[in-house]
Amino acid sequence: MTITPGPLLAQINHPDDLKKISREQLNQVCQELRQFIIDVVSVHGGHFAASLGVVELSVALHYVYQTPYDQLVWDVGHQAYGHKILTGRRDQFVTNRKYKGLSGFPKRSESEYDTFGVGHSSTSISAALGMSIAAKYKGENRKSVAVIGDGSMTAGMAFEAMNHAGVADSDLLIILNDNCMSIDPNVGALKEYLTDISTSPTYNKVRDEVWNLMGKLPVGEHFSKAMASKLEAGLKGLVSNSSNLFEALKLRYFGPIDGHNITKLVDTLKDLREIPGPKLLHIVTTKGKGYALAEKDQTKWHAPGLFDKVTGEIFRKTITAPQPPKYQDVFGHTLVELAEQNPAVMGITPAMPSGSSLKIMMEKMPNRAFDVGICEQHAVTVSAGLATQGLRVFCNIYSSFIQRGYDQVVHDVAIQKLPVVFCLDRAGLVGEDGPTHHGCYDIAFLRCIPHMIISAPMNEQELRNLMYTAQLESNQLPFVIRYPRGEGVMPEWRTPFEAIEIGTGRKLKNGADVAILSLGHPGNFAQAAIRQLRTRGIDPAHYDMRFVKPLDEDMLHEVFSNYSKVVTVEDGTVVGGFGSAVLEFMNAHRYKAEITILGIPDRLVEHGTPKELHRECDYDAQAIEEAVLAMIKDKVTVIAG
């Protein structure tokens, strides 16, 4: 299906073309850009509502600033589709988030207009500040702009950056895109604070009058710029304390203004471009703007998949038989079951209640499950604080997000031996979100920490049993349960809880030729490979190790006493991961065997469907079969064909 841009958008191959368009035609450019995003995403998928909300801002920024000489940094990147289309990638936009296609996020290697690679939140101010300091040091007159949402602004890193920016004598503009949303609705005091600013009729009325007055006062001998600045500050303080938070950090505050008024945005940005020093522009937008259904249900339309742009029907697979649930949904429902049985069970997530399915418990038990905002460090340490009081806390964080709370995992949880349960969703290769979201490293960087228990379920039943085991009073150590994004393998998954002895695996199949040791969901790939290998007369044994720390040493002694050829399979990095742990055991006990380690290779893996990436990284069923065949060539039966 060919998707044709509107007549003005079709002429814009880079921002210089945009600057040739008259100011009066910018509204039409915005309409065409918004429609093009709707047309492409409805057919090809991707993030949706966030980019619709900043169409006018995207156009205004590239219209006013001399990008890429002026440095534009987007926070998170969900909202950067309009930016990509305006900067030479319009015709390739249909490949967005597809295997070997455009990244769904800004990416430095993809375009000179993508000044900083982003995937997680709250980095934009720090990055743009660094660029601004560098420009001053090098004597360059380039401007730096950071676009950050109110959800991302809740993270400590954003405040650290603003605290520095105010005293760095930097020519930095921070644009606060205030839509009261991240993926789920924002939470916390900052949200209420920004709401007070944007909805105070007195402040907004007097602010407009002050700005109009400032434009009419004669700056000269009797009225200096310094006096004008003092008058502005005094009137702000008289009317409202609303700007004190930012101005206390020595950031000049402007706004709030309507982020969908392209004329106002262009005029304001042109004015601010000429004002030196660190400053913050507060704009108010609607996530999903221009598509009524997305405006009404912004969480649902954050990344809806394929849909009919006319009716709004979201296309789902036709289901003819019971399907396995998503691992995150098993987590969400199981946590409620455990909480009903154990009054000590609590839930914490940093801004992902829908994605992690903690929302199920938040709705049923709002006093026992909390979204703390985009604050992974805080999520870990508040969980530790709850644990000191005898509560059994399930801290649910995506695998790639726990990297942000690593110091807290070490100092606040592990050193104190607090039994926080870390449920790491999105472990392994997550698919279209790409390298910023792949959960590659958690096994490697967690297993080196003393007192940590690290586990991975092969299916939904094992996930339930590991969660049950982790919250038992008998467990007094930090307990990690990692599981992948998406569907499991068991349609009938509501099985009775059974405690698992910590550090024990399961022998799933006896065999004679080779031992396959799997950790977590890839054990299902191993089972499929074994079925194919048996048709060739090869008889592998299969061990689901279940724990990478502590390892099941009795089981490993059995393996190395009986097999000289071993294959390990994991959905984590092969550097320092599960396979490395098995090698360390073999060396420590002076066993000798040939080992092939399958998993995520020591390189950055780009985006694509999970199936495509498993194949590329050589740990799907076919790769396991090929690895075994390569190890035992002398026993391979040649099949005529």
KANOR-V879987 format. One record per residue. RES is the residue in one letter. SS is DSSP state (H for helix, E for strand, C for the rest). Layout:
res=RES ss=SS
res=RES ss=SS
This chain:
res=M ss=C
res=T ss=C
res=I ss=C
res=T ss=C
res=P ss=C
res=G ss=C
res=P ss=C
res=L ss=C
res=L ss=H
res=A ss=H
res=Q ss=H
res=I ss=C
res=N ss=C
res=H ss=C
res=P ss=H
res=D ss=H
res=D ss=H
res=L ss=H
res=K ss=H
res=K ss=C
res=I ss=C
res=S ss=C
res=R ss=H
res=E ss=H
res=Q ss=H
res=L ss=H
res=N ss=H
res=Q ss=H
res=V ss=H
res=C ss=H
res=Q ss=H
res=E ss=H
res=L ss=H
res=R ss=H
res=Q ss=H
res=F ss=H
res=I ss=H
res=I ss=H
res=D ss=H
res=V ss=H
res=V ss=H
res=S ss=H
res=V ss=H
res=H ss=H
res=G ss=C
res=G ss=C
res=H ss=C
res=F ss=C
res=A ss=H
res=A ss=H
res=S ss=H
res=L ss=H
res=G ss=H
res=V ss=C
res=V ss=H
res=E ss=H
res=L ss=H
res=S ss=H
res=V ss=H
res=A ss=H
res=L ss=H
res=H ss=H
res=Y ss=H
res=V ss=H
res=Y ss=C
res=Q ss=C
res=T ss=C
res=P ss=C
res=Y ss=C
res=D ss=C
res=Q ss=E
res=L ss=E
res=V ss=E
res=W ss=E
res=D ss=C
res=V ss=C
res=G ss=C
res=H ss=C
res=Q ss=C
res=A ss=C
res=Y ss=H
res=G ss=H
res=H ss=H
res=K ss=H
res=I ss=H
res=L ss=H
res=T ss=H
res=G ss=H
res=R ss=H
res=R ss=C
res=D ss=C
res=Q ss=C
res=F ss=H
res=V ss=H
res=T ss=H
res=N ss=C
res=R ss=C
res=K ss=C
res=Y ss=C
res=K ss=C
res=G ss=C
res=L ss=C
res=S ss=C
res=G ss=C
res=F ss=C
res=P ss=C
res=K ss=C
res=R ss=C
res=S ss=C
res=E ss=C
res=S ss=C
res=E ss=C
res=Y ss=C
res=D ss=C
res=T ss=C
res=F ss=C
res=G ss=C
res=V ss=C
res=G ss=C
res=H ss=C
res=S ss=C
res=S ss=C
res=T ss=C
res=S ss=H
res=I ss=H
res=S ss=H
res=A ss=H
res=A ss=H
res=L ss=H
res=G ss=H
res=M ss=H
res=S ss=H
res=I ss=H
res=A ss=H
res=A ss=H
res=K ss=H
res=Y ss=H
res=K ss=H
res=G ss=C
res=E ss=C
res=N ss=C
res=R ss=C
res=K ss=C
res=S ss=E
res=V ss=E
res=A ss=E
res=V ss=E
res=I ss=E
res=G ss=E
res=D ss=C
res=G ss=C
res=S ss=H
res=M ss=H
res=T ss=H
res=A ss=C
res=G ss=H
res=M ss=H
res=A ss=H
res=F ss=H
res=E ss=H
res=A ss=H
res=M ss=H
res=N ss=H
res=H ss=H
res=A ss=H
res=G ss=C
res=V ss=C
res=A ss=C
res=D ss=C
res=S ss=C
res=D ss=C
res=L ss=E
res=L ss=E
res=I ss=E
res=I ss=E
res=L ss=E
res=N ss=E
res=D ss=E
res=N ss=C
res=C ss=C
res=M ss=E
res=S ss=C
res=I ss=C
res=D ss=C
res=P ss=E
res=N ss=C
res=V ss=C
res=G ss=C
res=A ss=H
res=L ss=H
res=K ss=H
res=E ss=H
res=Y ss=H
res=L ss=H
res=T ss=H
res=D ss=H
res=I ss=H
res=S ss=H
res=T ss=H
res=S ss=C
res=P ss=H
res=T ss=H
res=Y ss=H
res=N ss=H
res=K ss=H
res=V ss=H
res=R ss=H
res=D ss=H
res=E ss=H
res=V ss=H
res=W ss=H
res=N ss=H
res=L ss=H
res=M ss=H
res=G ss=H
res=K ss=H
res=L ss=C
res=P ss=C
res=V ss=C
res=G ss=C
res=E ss=C
res=H ss=C
res=F ss=C
res=S ss=C
res=K ss=H
res=A ss=H
res=M ss=H
res=A ss=H
res=S ss=H
res=K ss=H
res=L ss=H
res=E ss=H
res=A ss=H
res=G ss=H
res=L ss=H
res=K ss=H
res=G ss=H
res=L ss=H
res=V ss=H
res=S ss=C
res=N ss=C
res=S ss=C
res=S ss=C
res=N ss=H
res=L ss=H
res=F ss=H
res=E ss=H
res=A ss=C
res=L ss=C
res=K ss=C
res=L ss=C
res=R ss=E
res=Y ss=E
res=F ss=E
res=G ss=E
res=P ss=E
res=I ss=E
res=D ss=E
res=G ss=C
res=H ss=C
res=N ss=C
res=I ss=H
res=T ss=H
res=K ss=H
res=L ss=H
res=V ss=H
res=D ss=H
res=T ss=H
res=L ss=H
res=K ss=H
res=D ss=H
res=L ss=H
res=R ss=H
res=E ss=C
res=I ss=C
res=P ss=C
res=G ss=C
res=P ss=C
res=K ss=E
res=L ss=E
res=L ss=E
res=H ss=E
res=I ss=E
res=V ss=E
res=T ss=C
res=T ss=C
res=K ss=C
res=G ss=C
res=K ss=C
res=G ss=C
res=Y ss=C
res=A ss=H
res=L ss=H
res=A ss=H
res=E ss=H
res=K ss=H
res=D ss=C
res=Q ss=C
res=T ss=C
res=K ss=C
res=W ss=C
res=H ss=C
res=A ss=C
res=P ss=C
res=G ss=C
res=L ss=C
res=F ss=E
res=D ss=C
res=K ss=C
res=V ss=C
res=T ss=C
res=G ss=C
res=E ss=C
res=I ss=E
res=F ss=C
res=R ss=C
res=K ss=C
res=T ss=C
res=I ss=C
res=T ss=C
res=A ss=C
res=P ss=C
res=Q ss=C
res=P ss=C
res=P ss=C
res=K ss=E
res=Y ss=H
res=Q ss=H
res=D ss=H
res=V ss=H
res=F ss=H
res=G ss=H
res=H ss=H
res=T ss=H
res=L ss=H
res=V ss=H
res=E ss=H
res=L ss=H
res=A ss=H
res=E ss=H
res=Q ss=H
res=N ss=C
res=P ss=C
res=A ss=C
res=V ss=E
res=M ss=E
res=G ss=E
res=I ss=E
res=T ss=E
res=P ss=C
res=A ss=C
res=M ss=C
res=P ss=H
res=S ss=H
res=G ss=H
res=S ss=H
res=S ss=C
res=L ss=C
res=K ss=H
res=I ss=H
res=M ss=H
res=M ss=H
res=E ss=H
res=K ss=H
res=M ss=C
res=P ss=C
res=N ss=C
res=R ss=C
res=A ss=E
res=F ss=E
res=D ss=E
res=V ss=C
res=G ss=C
res=I ss=C
res=C ss=C
res=E ss=H
res=Q ss=H
res=H ss=H
res=A ss=H
res=V ss=H
res=T ss=H
res=V ss=H
res=S ss=H
res=A ss=H
res=G ss=H
res=L ss=H
res=A ss=H
res=T ss=H
res=Q ss=C
res=G ss=C
res=L ss=C
res=R ss=E
res=V ss=E
res=F ss=E
res=C ss=E
res=N ss=E
res=I ss=E
res=Y ss=E
res=S ss=H
res=S ss=H
res=F ss=H
res=I ss=H
res=Q ss=H
res=R ss=H
res=G ss=H
res=Y ss=H
res=D ss=H
res=Q ss=H
res=V ss=H
res=V ss=H
res=H ss=H
res=D ss=H
res=V ss=H
res=A ss=H
res=I ss=C
res=Q ss=C
res=K ss=C
res=L ss=C
res=P ss=C
res=V ss=C
res=V ss=E
res=F ss=E
res=C ss=E
res=L ss=E
res=D ss=E
res=R ss=C
res=A ss=C
res=G ss=E
res=L ss=C
res=V ss=C
res=G ss=C
res=E ss=C
res=D ss=C
res=G ss=H
res=P ss=H
res=T ss=H
res=H ss=C
res=H ss=C
res=G ss=E
res=C ss=C
res=Y ss=C
res=D ss=H
res=I ss=H
res=A ss=H
res=F ss=H
res=L ss=H
res=R ss=C
res=C ss=C
res=I ss=C
res=P ss=C
res=H ss=C
res=M ss=C
res=I ss=E
res=I ss=E
res=S ss=E
res=A ss=E
res=P ss=C
res=M ss=C
res=N ss=C
res=E ss=H
res=Q ss=H
res=E ss=H
res=L ss=H
res=R ss=H
res=N ss=H
res=L ss=H
res=M ss=H
res=Y ss=H
res=T ss=H
res=A ss=H
res=Q ss=C
res=L ss=C
res=E ss=C
res=S ss=C
res=N ss=C
res=Q ss=C
res=L ss=C
res=P ss=C
res=F ss=E
res=V ss=E
res=I ss=E
res=R ss=E
res=Y ss=C
res=P ss=C
res=R ss=C
res=G ss=C
res=E ss=E
res=G ss=C
res=V ss=C
res=M ss=C
res=P ss=C
res=E ss=C
res=W ss=C
res=R ss=C
res=T ss=C
res=P ss=C
res=F ss=C
res=E ss=C
res=A ss=C
res=I ss=C
res=E ss=C
res=I ss=C
res=G ss=C
res=T ss=C
res=G ss=C
res=R ss=E
res=K ss=E
res=L ss=E
res=K ss=E
res=N ss=C
res=G ss=C
res=A ss=C
res=D ss=C
res=V ss=E
res=A ss=E
res=I ss=E
res=L ss=E
res=S ss=E
res=L ss=C
res=G ss=H
res=H ss=H
res=P ss=H
res=G ss=H
res=N ss=H
res=F ss=H
res=A ss=H
res=Q ss=H
res=A ss=H
res=A ss=H
res=I ss=H
res=R ss=H
res=Q ss=H
res=L ss=H
res=R ss=H
res=T ss=H
res=R ss=C
res=G ss=C
res=I ss=C
res=D ss=C
res=P ss=E
res=A ss=E
res=H ss=E
res=Y ss=E
res=D ss=E
res=M ss=C
res=R ss=C
res=F ss=E
res=V ss=E
res=K ss=E
res=P ss=C
res=L ss=C
res=D ss=C
res=E ss=H
res=D ss=H
res=M ss=H
res=L ss=H
res=H ss=H
res=E ss=H
res=V ss=H
res=F ss=H
res=S ss=H
res=N ss=H
res=Y ss=C
res=S ss=C
res=K ss=E
res=V ss=E
res=V ss=E
res=T ss=E
res=V ss=E
res=E ss=E
res=D ss=E
res=G ss=E
res=T ss=E
res=V ss=C
res=V ss=C
res=G ss=C
res=G ss=C
res=F ss=H
res=G ss=H
res=S ss=H
res=A ss=H
res=V ss=H
res=L ss=H
res=E ss=H
res=F ss=H
res=M ss=H
res=N ss=H
res=A ss=H
res=H ss=C
res=R ss=C
res=Y ss=C
res=K ss=C
res=A ss=C
res=E ss=E
res=I ss=E
res=T ss=E
res=I ss=E
res=L ss=E
res=G ss=E
res=I ss=E
res=P ss=C
res=D ss=C
res=R ss=C
res=L ss=C
res=V ss=C
res=E ss=C
res=H ss=C
res=G ss=C
res=T ss=C
res=P ss=H
res=K ss=H
res=E ss=H
res=L ss=H
res=H ss=H
res=R ss=H
res=E ss=H
res=C ss=C
res=D ss=C
res=Y ss=C
res=D ss=C
res=A ss=H
res=Q ss=H
res=A ss=H
res=I ss=H
res=E ss=H
res=E ss=H
res=A ss=H
res=V ss=H
res=L ss=H
res=A ss=H
res=M ss=H
res=I ss=C
res=K ss=H
res=D ss=H
res=K ss=H
res=V ss=C
res=T ss=C
res=V ss=C
res=I ss=C
res=A ss=C
res=G ss=C
